Amino acid sequence: MTSLRFLDLSFNGFTSDIPLWLYHIPAIERLDLSVNNFQGKVPSGIENLTSLTRLDLSDDALEGEILPSWEVFAISNF
């Protein structure tokens, strides 16, 4: 999965934490995890995905604060 660039897992009804294996896809550019029931905090491991240009976590059950580095990410990539 080292060359995977786009992954859409939206509308799947997942009911767990965001899986850790997602943080080990170095080339991922777009990741859509929306409209599931992912729970817990947004893991800090996602910020290590340096190729990521779009991340959709809308309509999930995530909690916690957005890190300052994520605010810049959100503003610069929409």
N, C-alpha and C positions, 0 to 999 in steps of 0.2 A: 504493500500500500504506500510505498514511498513516493510514487508519482501521482497519487490521487489529488485532483485539484478542486473538484466540486462534489459536495455531498449533501443531499437533501433527505433528511429523516423526519420531515414534518408530517403531521397528521397520522402518527403511528400509535398513539395511546401509551407511550412509555410511562411507567410509574416508578421511577427510581432516580437516583442521582445521575448526573451526566457521566457516562462511562469514561473511565480513565484512558482507555485506548485511543480516544479521540485526540489526546495531547501528543500523540506520537505519529502524526501524519505531517511531516515537515513541509510538504508542498501545498497543503490545503489553502485555497484562496477564498472559497465561499462555503460556509457551513450554515445550514438551516435546520434548527432544532425546534422550530416553532410548533405550536398547537399540539403539545404533548402534555404530560403531567410530570415533567422533570421536577424534582424537589431538592430542597437544601439550598446551599449557597452556590453562587457562581464560582467555580473553582479558579484559583489563581493560575493553574497550569495552562489555561487557554491563552494567557498573554504571552506564552512562549511560542505560539504559532506565528512566526514572524512574516509569513506570506499571506496571512489572513487579511482580506480586504472587506469582507462582509460577513457579519454574524447576526443571525436572527434567533432570539430567545423569547420572542413574544408569545403570549398566551400559554406560559408554563407556570409552575408553582414555585419559582425560585425566589429566594429572599436574600437580604443583605444589601450592603452598599456597593455602589459602583466605584471601583478604584479610580483615582485621578488619571492614571494612564489610559484607562478605558474611555474616559470622557473625551480625551483628545482623539482616540481611535474612532469613536462614534461620530464626532464632528467632522473629522477629516475624510471619512469614507462614505458619506452619504451625499 
